[in-house]
Amino acid sequence: MAICFWLRSCGAPRLRPPPPSRLLCPRAGGSGPAPSPAQLRCYAGGPAGLSAALLRTDSFVGGRWLPAAATFPVHDPASGAALGMVADCGVPEARAAVRAAHEAFCSWRAVSAKERSSLLRKWYELMIQNKDDLAKIITAENGKPLKEAQSEILYSALFLEWFSEEARRIYGDIIYTSAKDKRALVLKQPIGVAAIITPWNFPSAMITRKVGAALAAGCTVVVKPAEDTPCSALALAELANQAGIPPGVYNVIPCSRKKAKEVGEALCTDPLVPKISFTGSTATGKILLHHAANSVKKVSLELGGLAPFIVFDSANVDQAVAGAMASKFRNSGQTCVCANRFLVQRGIHDSFVKEFAAAMKKSLRVGNGFEEGTTQGPLINEKAVEKVEKHVSDAVSKGATVVTGGKRHQLGKNFFEPTLLSNVTQDMLCSHEETFGPLAPVIKFDTEEEAVAIANATDVGLAGYFYSQDPAQIWRVAEQLEVGMVGVNEGLISSVECPFGGVKQSGLGREGSKYGIDEYLELKYVCFGGL
């Protein structure tokens, strides 16, 4: 039997416990058939062991937990069970959160860089202390294997650590002009309230990568998490509060898919919000950019990709297969930088496909993310499964061969078999649409020029990968690929120290690294005369 659990306020006197109707309680719900009793995990005392202290259902605004007039369900994508009912914030709540953030900005911007650094460091330390509980929340609402969720929490926390250090490195300039009696100063100042709109595939890391930079710069934030995964954002709010982040500096307003459009528009058009940061689809990014244009807001966008993974004849096949496995099947292929098209040179093609298929069969295990040994969890919802199914069906109808996989998995409606296709051509959907699932289509090519042309024949350019042992070729291809990030003989490229972002319609700006904080700063030139 599923067990409801009480949410504690963790000792913070100004935070009142939610009423019984707001408790996160696993139960059958949502569309489709009700899950079996075996699928309803006992979250309080069972295998998942979710932390009652970190699970929150209300919005977090101005340092307080606030209910909304309506709620929406959050589902476990593996079983279909409802994890709980979360505050469904609308436009009034969004505007109230912006006002709270604006009021907090007036004092937060004046806090010393050292103090901001210390608070971010404390938040980082609390994340590390609670890493296992935070990871379980991700697996429960996102479905990814627990080991991957644990890696995400570490990655997420490291952004807070990194930007806690960068907070003290916001330097300006002194410029000597041609006039002897003048000096020119360049100041870097926080831009103000930042609206942070994040996706479901990395429900913790995509928040800290943005929020860490914003808070380090002296900005305040309003976070609108994805409707599929709001619990991670609310858990971060609980820890931010424990860390001593002042009220109004970090605000979270969850909302349902039904209200997402109007809330997004409200944030992007509010005159008190000078900065928007969004990670998600290119289509949605364009809509938000249009809204932000009317008031000329500063916008950062990390949008869709169509990452090529090129294997040249000179490549080490074993290394290329290992890189392909890491790049393609992390989070069941639901990452914006995962390989979407595998371009393999004719001389090495057959051996690569054979070894890739063998590695998939040996190493990949589909299952519930909480089960030991699972490497492939569910996709986020049935719509995502339908897209993978559509891409496979289209490719096969046009002559592609299913090497392994190719259909829904017997575990449930949100599971799909890891799939490898050969004899793929450029006219197939999987060659020019982002699949966002466990599908690896292989295209055979003959020359380097042909591979680069195929890789660049798209209007997006986030990440790209290639394997080669030819130094001259490595330089040529790395420079010619029209992407923001390149992995050379490497399938995992994300790092807090390095700039993350794309070119073309894959976005604007960069996140992480020493460059990430600049997205939340304005330059001010001061001319000092009469000297």
C-alpha positions as semicolon CSV with decimal commas, in nm:
position;residue;x (nm);y (nm);z (nm)
1;M;0,000;0,000;0,000
2;A;0,125;0,348;-0,082
3;I;0,200;0,557;0,222
4;C;0,140;0,931;0,243
5;F;0,400;1,130;0,426
6;W;0,403;1,461;0,604
7;L;0,613;1,747;0,473
8;R;0,819;1,915;0,738
9;S;0,916;2,280;0,740
10;C;1,273;2,191;0,836
11;G;1,275;2,419;1,134
12;A;1,245;2,747;0,945
13;P;1,007;2,949;1,164
14;R;0,852;3,154;0,883
15;L;0,764;2,845;0,679
16;R;0,434;2,690;0,773
17;P;0,366;2,321;0,699
18;P;0,127;2,259;0,411
19;P;-0,228;2,147;0,487
20;P;-0,310;1,777;0,453
21;S;-0,460;1,828;0,108
22;R;-0,122;1,942;-0,022
23;L;0,079;1,640;0,084
24;L;0,269;1,448;-0,179
25;C;0,102;1,110;-0,179
26;P;0,169;0,846;-0,446
27;R;-0,150;0,722;-0,596
28;A;-0,292;0,594;-0,919
29;G;-0,386;0,869;-1,159
30;G;-0,335;1,034;-1,491
31;S;-0,434;0,905;-1,832
32;G;-0,436;0,541;-1,927
33;P;-0,500;0,237;-1,711
34;A;-0,433;0,259;-1,340
35;P;-0,095;0,111;-1,238
36;S;-0,090;-0,217;-1,053
37;P;-0,025;-0,225;-0,676
38;A;0,329;-0,342;-0,751
39;Q;0,388;-0,028;-0,953
40;L;0,279;0,202;-0,672
41;R;0,604;0,233;-0,483
42;C;0,591;0,316;-0,113
43;Y;0,778;0,647;-0,129
44;A;0,801;0,711;0,244
45;G;0,928;0,374;0,358
46;G;0,988;0,175;0,042
47;P;1,263;0,142;-0,219
48;A;1,244;0,501;-0,336
49;G;1,275;0,648;0,012
50;L;1,195;1,001;-0,096
51;S;1,276;1,267;0,161
52;A;0,968;1,425;0,319
53;A;1,182;1,722;0,421
54;L;1,269;1,812;0,062
55;L;0,940;1,739;-0,110
56;R;0,734;2,056;-0,145
57;T;0,413;2,122;-0,332
58;D;0,355;2,497;-0,291
59;S;0,521;2,779;-0,481
60;F;0,814;2,952;-0,310
61;V;0,791;3,330;-0,332
62;G;0,950;3,596;-0,114
63;G;1,090;3,335;0,124
64;R;0,746;3,179;0,190
65;W;0,569;2,865;0,076
66;L;0,246;2,979;-0,088
67;P;-0,039;2,760;-0,216
68;A;-0,220;2,839;-0,539
69;A;-0,593;2,829;-0,609
70;A;-0,546;2,520;-0,826
71;T;-0,310;2,223;-0,836
72;F;-0,185;1,981;-1,102
73;P;-0,053;1,625;-1,076
74;V;0,307;1,518;-1,117
75;H;0,343;1,163;-1,247
76;D;0,610;0,896;-1,225
77;P;0,682;0,826;-1,595
78;A;0,781;0,467;-1,518
79;S;0,457;0,355;-1,353
80;G;0,212;0,630;-1,431
81;A;0,147;0,678;-1,060
82;A;0,067;1,029;-0,940
83;L;0,346;1,150;-0,712
84;G;0,139;1,437;-0,580
85;M;-0,050;1,758;-0,648
86;V;0,161;2,072;-0,698
87;A;0,060;2,439;-0,694
88;D;-0,063;2,545;-1,037
89;C;0,051;2,906;-1,056
90;G;-0,097;3,145;-1,307
91;V;-0,030;3,497;-1,426
92;P;-0,116;3,665;-1,090
93;E;0,130;3,440;-0,906
94;A;0,396;3,501;-1,170
95;R;0,361;3,876;-1,138
96;A;0,370;3,853;-0,759
97;A;0,690;3,650;-0,780
98;V;0,844;3,911;-1,010
99;R;0,755;4,188;-0,764
100;A;0,908;3,990;-0,479
101;A;1,225;3,936;-0,683
102;H;1,239;4,304;-0,780
103;E;1,208;4,416;-0,418
104;A;1,479;4,171;-0,313
105;F;1,708;4,288;-0,594
106;C;1,730;4,635;-0,444
107;S;1,917;4,491;-0,143
108;W;2,074;4,177;-0,296
109;R;2,269;4,380;-0,552
110;A;2,435;4,568;-0,263
111;V;2,544;4,250;-0,083
112;S;2,920;4,210;-0,107
113;A;3,061;3,963;-0,356
114;K;3,220;3,776;-0,068
115;E;2,888;3,730;0,110
116;R;2,711;3,620;-0,208
117;S;2,994;3,376;-0,261
118;S;2,957;3,237;0,092
119;L;2,581;3,187;0,055
120;L;2,619;3,006;-0,277
121;R;2,888;2,790;-0,122
122;K;2,656;2,701;0,164
123;W;2,383;2,609;-0,085
124;Y;2,634;2,388;-0,267
125;E;2,733;2,215;0,058
126;L;2,368;2,145;0,141
127;M;2,318;1,992;-0,202
128;I;2,613;1,761;-0,143
129;Q;2,481;1,668;0,202
130;N;2,140;1,586;0,052
131;K;2,263;1,444;-0,279
132;D;2,102;1,103;-0,243
133;D;1,760;1,244;-0,153
134;L;1,776;1,497;-0,436
135;A;1,869;1,222;-0,682
136;K;1,571;1,011;-0,578
137;I;1,338;1,301;-0,644
138;I;1,479;1,332;-0,997
139;T;1,434;0,961;-1,066
140;A;1,080;0,969;-0,927
141;E;0,959;1,258;-1,146
142;N;1,189;1,225;-1,448
143;G;1,247;0,849;-1,465
144;K;1,620;0,849;-1,535
145;P;1,827;0,574;-1,365
146;L;1,923;0,658;-1,009
147;K;2,295;0,647;-1,090
148;E;2,243;0,908;-1,363
149;A;2,032;1,117;-1,124
150;Q;2,314;1,106;-0,869
151;S;2,557;1,226;-1,138
152;E;2,321;1,508;-1,227
153;I;2,302;1,626;-0,866
154;L;2,681;1,640;-0,842
155;Y;2,697;1,826;-1,174
156;S;2,420;2,058;-1,054
157;A;2,590;2,132;-0,723
158;L;2,920;2,204;-0,896
159;F;2,761;2,499;-1,077
160;L;2,684;2,657;-0,739
161;E;3,041;2,593;-0,627
162;W;3,182;2,732;-0,952
163;F;2,976;3,050;-0,948
164;S;3,037;3,099;-0,576
165;E;3,399;3,141;-0,681
166;E;3,322;3,349;-0,990
167;A;3,121;3,595;-0,779
168;R;3,449;3,740;-0,655
169;R;3,598;3,769;-1,003
170;I;3,365;4,025;-1,161
171;Y;3,626;4,271;-1,277
172;G;3,590;4,602;-1,460
173;D;3,846;4,810;-1,652
174;I;4,028;5,142;-1,641
175;I;4,084;5,291;-1,985
176;Y;4,330;5,572;-2,054
177;T;4,180;5,801;-2,318
178;S;4,354;6,049;-2,548
179;A;4,252;6,336;-2,319
180;K;4,501;6,395;-2,038
181;D;4,241;6,520;-1,792
182;K;4,002;6,224;-1,828
183;R;3,990;5,864;-1,717
184;A;3,740;5,604;-1,836
185;L;3,601;5,333;-1,612
186;V;3,407;5,024;-1,717
187;L;3,181;4,878;-1,448
188;K;2,997;4,546;-1,452
189;Q;2,663;4,563;-1,275
190;P;2,382;4,309;-1,221
191;I;2,104;4,340;-1,476
192;G;1,813;4,283;-1,235
193;V;1,538;4,023;-1,211
194;A;1,598;3,718;-1,431
195;A;1,315;3,490;-1,541
196;I;1,450;3,135;-1,555
197;I;1,249;2,882;-1,760
198;T;1,390;2,530;-1,742
199;P;1,329;2,187;-1,902
200;W;1,242;1,847;-1,759
201;N;1,540;1,645;-1,884
202;F;1,786;1,793;-1,631
203;P;1,548;1,931;-1,369
204;S;1,822;2,028;-1,123
205;A;2,131;2,109;-1,330
206;M;1,953;2,341;-1,573
207;I;1,841;2,548;-1,277
208;T;2,173;2,583;-1,096
209;R;2,363;2,651;-1,419
210;K;2,148;2,960;-1,467
211;V;2,064;3,057;-1,109
212;G;2,421;3,015;-0,984
213;A;2,545;3,269;-1,237
214;A;2,254;3,506;-1,177
215;L;2,290;3,514;-0,798
216;A;2,668;3,544;-0,819
217;A;2,625;3,849;-1,041
218;G;2,384;4,009;-0,794
219;C;2,059;3,931;-0,976
220;T;1,745;3,777;-0,832
221;V;1,543;3,508;-1,009
222;V;1,196;3,372;-1,073
223;V;1,218;3,007;-1,178
224;K;0,941;2,841;-1,381
225;P;1,033;2,472;-1,387
226;A;0,898;2,224;-1,641
227;E;0,551;2,097;-1,554
228;D;0,676;1,736;-1,562
229;T;0,949;1,791;-1,302
230;P;0,869;2,075;-1,057
231;C;0,970;1,888;-0,742
232;S;1,344;1,925;-0,804
233;A;1,313;2,304;-0,832
234;L;1,111;2,316;-0,510
235;A;1,366;2,095;-0,330
236;L;1,636;2,340;-0,435
237;A;1,424;2,619;-0,289
238;E;1,410;2,437;0,044
239;L;1,789;2,410;0,050
240;A;1,836;2,770;-0,066
241;N;1,622;2,878;0,227
242;Q;1,826;2,663;0,466
243;A;2,146;2,812;0,322
244;G;2,031;3,163;0,412
245;I;1,959;3,294;0,063
246;P;1,751;3,605;0,146
247;P;1,373;3,605;0,081
248;G;1,283;3,700;-0,275
249;V;1,624;3,619;-0,422
250;Y;1,522;3,269;-0,538
251;N;1,155;3,219;-0,626
252;V;0,982;2,918;-0,782
253;I;0,641;2,920;-0,953
254;P;0,541;2,575;-1,084
255;C;0,253;2,555;-1,328
256;S;0,068;2,301;-1,539
257;R;0,111;2,252;-1,912
258;K;-0,223;2,429;-1,956
259;K;-0,093;2,748;-1,793
260;A;0,268;2,731;-1,916
261;K;0,209;2,950;-2,221
262;E;0,042;3,236;-2,032
263;V;0,293;3,224;-1,747
264;G;0,584;3,226;-1,990
265;E;0,436;3,524;-2,172
266;A;0,378;3,707;-1,844
267;L;0,740;3,662;-1,741
268;C;0,873;3,767;-2,081
269;T;0,660;4,082;-2,100
270;D;0,682;4,203;-1,740
271;P;0,858;4,543;-1,735
272;L;1,032;4,449;-1,407
273;V;1,210;4,158;-1,580
274;P;1,509;4,272;-1,789
275;K;1,655;3,923;-1,841
276;I;1,517;3,592;-1,974
277;S;1,703;3,261;-1,971
278;F;1,537;2,961;-2,134
279;T;1,637;2,604;-2,210
280;G;1,399;2,401;-2,425
281;S;1,274;2,355;-2,779
282;T;1,366;2,590;-3,061
283;A;0,997;2,651;-3,136
284;T;0,923;2,765;-2,780
285;G;1,243;2,968;-2,768
286;K;1,133;3,167;-3,072
287;I;0,799;3,245;-2,908
288;L;0,966;3,368;-2,589
289;L;1,216;3,572;-2,792
290;H;0,927;3,737;-2,973
291;H;0,762;3,829;-2,641
292;A;1,090;3,964;-2,503
293;A;1,157;4,173;-2,812
294;N;0,879;4,422;-2,739
295;S;1,064;4,548;-2,431
296;V;1,414;4,465;-2,565
297;K;1,510;4,227;-2,286
298;K;1,843;4,051;-2,267
299;V;1,782;3,688;-2,364
300;S;1,981;3,367;-2,325
301;L;1,853;3,065;-2,516
302;E;1,977;2,707;-2,512
303;L;1,760;2,536;-2,771
304;G;1,736;2,217;-2,973
305;G;2,016;2,037;-3,151
306;L;2,072;1,772;-3,416
307;A;2,417;1,657;-3,312
308;P;2,621;1,472;-3,574
309;F;2,851;1,191;-3,456
310;I;3,111;1,130;-3,727
311;V;3,337;0,825;-3,736
312;F;3,621;0,847;-3,986
313;D;3,816;0,551;-4,126
314;S;4,116;0,642;-3,910
315;A;3,915;0,622;-3,587
316;N;3,971;0,371;-3,310
317;V;3,651;0,167;-3,337
318;D;3,642;0,065;-2,971
319;Q;3,678;0,427;-2,859
320;A;3,416;0,542;-3,110
321;V;3,164;0,282;-2,991
322;A;3,226;0,374;-2,626
323;G;3,176;0,741;-2,711
324;A;2,861;0,663;-2,909
325;M;2,713;0,471;-2,617
326;A;2,785;0,757;-2,375
327;S;2,661;1,031;-2,605
328;K;2,349;0,860;-2,739
329;F;2,195;0,672;-2,450
330;R;2,243;0,898;-2,150
331;N;1,897;0,975;-2,010
332;S;1,756;0,737;-2,274
333;G;1,861;0,979;-2,548
334;Q;1,672;1,270;-2,395
335;T;1,951;1,529;-2,389
336;C;1,995;1,828;-2,616
337;V;2,357;1,736;-2,691
338;C;2,313;1,362;-2,747
339;A;2,417;1,224;-3,087
340;N;2,120;1,235;-3,323
341;R;2,287;1,127;-3,651
342;F;2,575;0,882;-3,683
343;L;2,783;0,944;-3,994
344;V;3,026;0,655;-4,049
345;Q;3,285;0,635;-4,327
346;R;3,250;0,342;-4,566
347;G;3,577;0,170;-4,476
348;I;3,489;0,140;-4,106
349;H;3,110;0,131;-4,133
350;D;3,041;-0,240;-4,103
351;S;3,273;-0,300;-3,810
352;F;3,136;0,003;-3,626
353;V;2,772;-0,103;-3,670
354;K;2,854;-0,459;-3,560
355;E;3,038;-0,349;-3,246
356;F;2,782;-0,077;-3,167
357;A;2,499;-0,329;-3,181
358;A;2,693;-0,573;-2,963
359;A;2,764;-0,301;-2,706
360;M;2,398;-0,201;-2,695
361;K;2,283;-0,557;-2,637
362;K;2,547;-0,617;-2,371
363;S;2,537;-0,290;-2,177
364;L;2,186;-0,145;-2,201
365;R;1,914;-0,260;-1,964
366;V;1,568;-0,105;-1,979
367;G;1,383;-0,074;-1,650
368;N;1,253;0,137;-1,366
369;G;1,511;0,397;-1,268
370;F;1,511;0,278;-0,906
371;E;1,600;-0,079;-1,000
372;E;1,963;-0,187;-0,967
373;G;2,131;-0,229;-1,304
374;T;1,889;-0,014;-1,505
375;T;2,066;0,199;-1,767
376;Q;1,760;0,305;-1,971
377;G;1,460;0,446;-1,789
378;P;1,128;0,551;-1,943
379;L;1,082;0,842;-2,177
380;I;0,916;1,139;-2,013
381;N;0,568;1,067;-2,155
382;E;0,384;0,876;-2,424
383;K;0,410;1,164;-2,670
384;A;0,789;1,126;-2,659
385;V;0,754;0,753;-2,729
386;E;0,526;0,826;-3,023
387;K;0,790;1,052;-3,179
388;V;1,058;0,782;-3,159
389;E;0,810;0,532;-3,301
390;K;0,730;0,771;-3,585
391;H;1,098;0,819;-3,670
392;V;1,163;0,444;-3,676
393;S;0,854;0,374;-3,887
394;D;0,941;0,648;-4,135
395;A;1,300;0,527;-4,171
396;V;1,202;0,163;-4,221
397;S;0,940;0,261;-4,480
398;K;1,213;0,438;-4,677
399;G;1,462;0,151;-4,670
400;A;1,639;0,162;-4,333
401;T;1,726;-0,165;-4,158
402;V;1,655;-0,230;-3,791
403;V;1,976;-0,378;-3,650
404;T;1,842;-0,404;-3,295
405;G;1,537;-0,276;-3,107
406;G;1,281;-0,088;-3,310
407;K;0,963;-0,104;-3,101
408;R;0,800;-0,016;-2,770
409;H;0,927;-0,207;-2,471
410;Q;0,698;-0,446;-2,288
411;L;0,753;-0,267;-1,955
412;G;0,496;0,001;-2,026
413;K;0,367;0,279;-2,246
414;N;0,659;0,516;-2,179
415;F;0,936;0,265;-2,254
416;F;1,106;0,214;-2,591
417;E;1,374;-0,033;-2,689
418;P;1,722;0,112;-2,758
419;T;1,727;0,106;-3,137
420;L;2,001;0,097;-3,400
421;L;1,921;0,160;-3,767
422;S;2,150;0,114;-4,066
423;N;2,107;0,212;-4,434
424;V;1,972;0,548;-4,321
425;T;1,948;0,830;-4,576
426;Q;1,916;1,205;-4,545
427;D;1,551;1,214;-4,654
428;M;1,439;1,027;-4,341
429;L;1,288;1,217;-4,046
430;C;1,554;1,093;-3,805
431;S;1,818;1,262;-4,022
432;H;1,675;1,612;-3,997
433;E;1,453;1,613;-3,685
434;E;1,572;1,587;-3,326
435;T;1,445;1,251;-3,200
436;F;1,502;1,297;-2,825
437;G;1,491;0,924;-2,760
438;P;1,696;0,602;-2,773
439;L;1,732;0,588;-3,151
440;A;2,072;0,569;-3,326
441;P;2,047;0,605;-3,708
442;V;2,365;0,534;-3,908
443;I;2,439;0,708;-4,239
444;K;2,727;0,582;-4,456
445;F;2,955;0,838;-4,623
446;D;3,265;0,833;-4,844
447;T;3,466;1,155;-4,801
448;E;3,544;1,405;-4,528
449;E;3,386;1,683;-4,732
450;E;3,066;1,482;-4,765
451;A;3,049;1,419;-4,390
452;V;3,098;1,785;-4,301
453;A;2,836;1,889;-4,559
454;I;2,580;1,645;-4,415
455;A;2,661;1,751;-4,058
456;N;2,615;2,119;-4,139
457;A;2,299;2,079;-4,348
458;T;2,069;2,194;-4,069
459;D;1,946;2,521;-3,920
460;V;2,061;2,426;-3,568
461;G;2,410;2,377;-3,428
462;L;2,446;2,291;-3,062
463;A;2,698;2,004;-3,035
464;G;2,891;1,778;-3,270
465;Y;3,124;1,483;-3,225
466;F;3,379;1,305;-3,440
467;Y;3,640;1,034;-3,406
468;S;3,967;1,043;-3,596
469;Q;4,335;0,971;-3,538
470;D;4,451;1,211;-3,813
471;P;4,578;1,537;-3,652
472;A;4,532;1,745;-3,966
473;Q;4,179;1,612;-4,013
474;I;4,097;1,684;-3,650
475;W;4,187;2,051;-3,692
476;R;3,999;2,083;-4,021
477;V;3,677;1,921;-3,906
478;A;3,672;2,085;-3,561
479;E;3,689;2,426;-3,727
480;Q;3,440;2,346;-4,004
481;L;3,159;2,196;-3,796
482;E;2,889;2,460;-3,749
483;V;2,818;2,394;-3,382
484;G;2,888;2,565;-3,052
485;M;3,061;2,264;-2,893
486;V;3,274;1,987;-3,044
487;G;3,377;1,657;-2,892
488;V;3,692;1,515;-3,054
489;N;3,734;1,148;-2,966
490;E;3,502;1,217;-2,672
491;G;3,131;1,155;-2,627
492;L;3,072;1,349;-2,304
493;I;3,160;1,717;-2,327
494;S;2,965;1,900;-2,055
495;S;3,170;2,058;-1,778
496;V;3,101;2,345;-1,539
497;E;3,431;2,508;-1,636
498;C;3,350;2,521;-2,009
499;P;3,106;2,740;-2,205
500;F;2,783;2,565;-2,305
501;G;2,578;2,692;-2,596
502;G;2,510;2,672;-2,967
503;V;2,505;2,859;-3,296
504;K;2,241;2,912;-3,564
505;Q;1,895;2,837;-3,420
506;S;2,036;2,644;-3,125
507;G;2,040;2,954;-2,914
508;L;2,198;3,275;-2,789
509;G;2,466;3,322;-2,525
510;R;2,668;3,079;-2,316
511;E;2,617;2,910;-1,979
512;G;2,868;2,780;-1,729
513;S;3,237;2,871;-1,740
514;K;3,377;3,218;-1,674
515;Y;3,160;3,347;-1,959
516;G;2,829;3,237;-1,807
517;I;2,814;3,515;-1,549
518;D;2,836;3,781;-1,822
519;E;2,482;3,690;-1,929
520;Y;2,357;3,853;-1,607
521;L;2,576;4,166;-1,612
522;E;2,552;4,503;-1,783
523;L;2,852;4,711;-1,883
524;K;2,853;5,074;-1,772
525;Y;3,107;5,325;-1,902
526;V;3,194;5,609;-1,662
527;C;3,389;5,909;-1,791
528;F;3,579;6,077;-1,506
529;G;3,683;6,428;-1,613
530;G;3,847;6,737;-1,464
531;L;4,157;6,554;-1,345
